[in-house]
Amino acid sequence: MPHYQKLLRVSTTGKSLLNITSKIEAIVAESGVETGLCTLFLRHTSASLLIQENADPDVLKDLENFMAKLVPESGRYIHDAEGPDDMPAHIRTAITRTSENIPVNNGHLVLGTWQGIYVWEHRQRSHVRELVVHIFG
């Protein structure tokens, strides 16, 4: 069973959802795997991965607004080594995900019609995030 692995670096622009679907599709294509599984792992504790609606940007806004209410950036956290968004970012990552598994069929990701893959940056400032993409089949 062939394996293919690549480290993908993505630049975020601060707190936002960055659609990386086309970048992952390109890596699947270069892997040559026709049928198998694509595993994604984000190597960070203050950003997460999300498979979500890719057609209506209001969905992403509502998710961001919901998360801001659920985990507010206030001064009530003990850990604030890197500022007031530090601990909230860790909590947001803890309640979301840092990995995803997506089937591959006919050399393409098997995503739903309206699904996209996002890196969800939970910090205020921009970062370069590293994502391990592993494809086997």
C-alpha positions as CSV (number, residue, x, y, z in Angstrom):
1,M,0.0,0.0,0.0
2,P,1.7,3.3,-1.1
3,H,2.1,6.1,1.3
4,Y,2.7,9.8,0.6
5,Q,3.4,12.5,3.1
6,K,3.9,16.2,2.8
7,L,4.2,19.1,5.2
8,L,2.0,22.0,4.1
9,R,2.7,25.5,5.6
10,V,-0.2,27.9,5.5
11,S,-0.1,31.6,6.5
12,T,-3.1,32.8,8.4
13,T,-4.2,36.5,8.7
14,G,-5.2,36.4,12.4
15,K,-8.4,35.1,13.7
16,S,-10.2,33.6,10.7
17,L,-11.2,30.5,8.8
18,L,-8.8,29.8,5.9
19,N,-10.1,27.5,3.1
20,I,-7.3,25.0,2.2
21,T,-9.4,22.5,0.2
22,S,-7.7,23.2,-3.1
23,K,-4.2,22.9,-1.5
24,I,-5.1,19.5,-0.1
25,E,-6.7,18.4,-3.4
26,A,-3.4,19.3,-5.2
27,I,-1.4,17.2,-2.7
28,V,-3.8,14.2,-3.2
29,A,-3.3,14.6,-7.0
30,E,0.5,14.6,-6.7
31,S,0.4,11.6,-4.4
32,G,-1.0,9.4,-7.3
33,V,-3.2,7.5,-4.8
34,E,-6.5,6.6,-6.5
35,T,-8.4,5.0,-3.6
36,G,-7.4,5.4,0.0
37,L,-7.5,7.8,2.9
38,C,-6.1,11.3,3.4
39,T,-5.2,12.1,7.0
40,L,-4.6,15.7,8.0
41,F,-2.9,16.8,11.3
42,L,-2.4,20.4,12.3
43,R,0.7,20.7,14.5
44,H,-0.5,23.5,16.8
45,T,-2.4,24.1,20.0
46,S,-4.0,27.4,19.2
47,A,-5.5,26.6,15.7
48,S,-7.7,23.8,14.5
49,L,-9.1,22.0,11.5
50,L,-12.7,22.1,10.4
51,I,-14.7,20.6,7.6
52,Q,-17.6,22.9,7.0
53,E,-19.9,24.8,4.6
54,N,-18.0,26.3,1.7
55,A,-20.8,28.1,-0.2
56,D,-22.3,30.6,2.2
57,P,-19.7,32.7,4.1
58,D,-22.4,33.6,6.7
59,V,-22.0,30.1,8.1
60,L,-18.3,30.8,8.9
61,K,-19.2,34.2,10.5
62,D,-21.9,32.5,12.7
63,L,-19.3,29.9,13.8
64,E,-16.8,32.6,14.7
65,N,-19.4,34.6,16.6
66,F,-20.6,31.5,18.4
67,M,-17.1,30.5,19.4
68,A,-16.4,34.1,20.6
69,K,-19.4,33.9,22.9
70,L,-18.6,30.4,24.1
71,V,-14.9,31.1,24.8
72,P,-14.6,34.9,25.4
73,E,-11.2,36.7,25.4
74,S,-11.4,38.1,28.9
75,G,-9.0,38.5,31.8
76,R,-10.3,35.5,33.7
77,Y,-7.7,33.0,32.6
78,I,-4.5,32.2,34.5
79,H,-2.5,31.4,31.4
80,D,-1.9,34.6,29.4
81,A,1.8,34.3,28.5
82,E,1.3,35.6,25.0
83,G,-1.7,38.0,25.6
84,P,-5.4,37.8,26.3
85,D,-6.1,35.6,23.3
86,D,-3.6,33.0,24.4
87,M,-5.7,30.7,26.7
88,P,-8.9,31.2,24.8
89,A,-7.1,30.0,21.6
90,H,-6.0,26.8,23.5
91,I,-9.6,26.2,24.8
92,R,-11.0,26.7,21.3
93,T,-8.6,24.1,19.9
94,A,-9.3,21.7,22.7
95,I,-13.0,21.7,21.9
96,T,-12.6,21.5,18.1
97,R,-10.1,19.2,16.2
98,T,-6.5,19.2,15.0
99,S,-6.9,16.2,12.7
100,E,-9.3,14.9,10.0
101,N,-9.6,11.8,7.9
102,I,-11.1,12.1,4.4
103,P,-11.6,9.2,2.0
104,V,-10.0,9.4,-1.5
105,N,-11.7,7.9,-4.5
106,N,-10.7,8.3,-8.2
107,G,-7.8,10.4,-7.0
108,H,-10.0,13.0,-5.3
109,L,-11.1,13.8,-1.8
110,V,-14.6,12.4,-1.1
111,L,-16.1,15.6,0.3
112,G,-19.8,16.6,0.3
113,T,-21.0,19.1,-2.3
114,W,-20.9,22.0,0.2
115,Q,-17.9,20.9,2.3
116,G,-14.6,22.6,2.5
117,I,-11.5,22.1,4.7
118,Y,-10.5,25.0,6.8
119,V,-7.6,26.0,9.2
120,W,-9.3,27.9,12.0
121,E,-6.9,30.4,13.4
122,H,-7.8,31.2,17.0
123,R,-5.1,33.9,17.6
124,Q,-5.4,37.6,16.9
125,R,-2.2,37.9,14.9
126,S,-1.1,36.0,11.8
127,H,0.9,32.8,12.0
128,V,2.4,30.2,9.7
129,R,0.7,26.9,10.5
130,E,2.1,23.5,9.7
131,L,-0.2,20.7,8.5
132,V,1.0,17.2,7.9
133,V,-0.9,15.6,5.0
134,H,-0.6,11.8,4.8
135,I,-2.2,9.9,2.0
136,F,-2.2,6.1,1.7
137,G,-4.1,3.7,-0.4
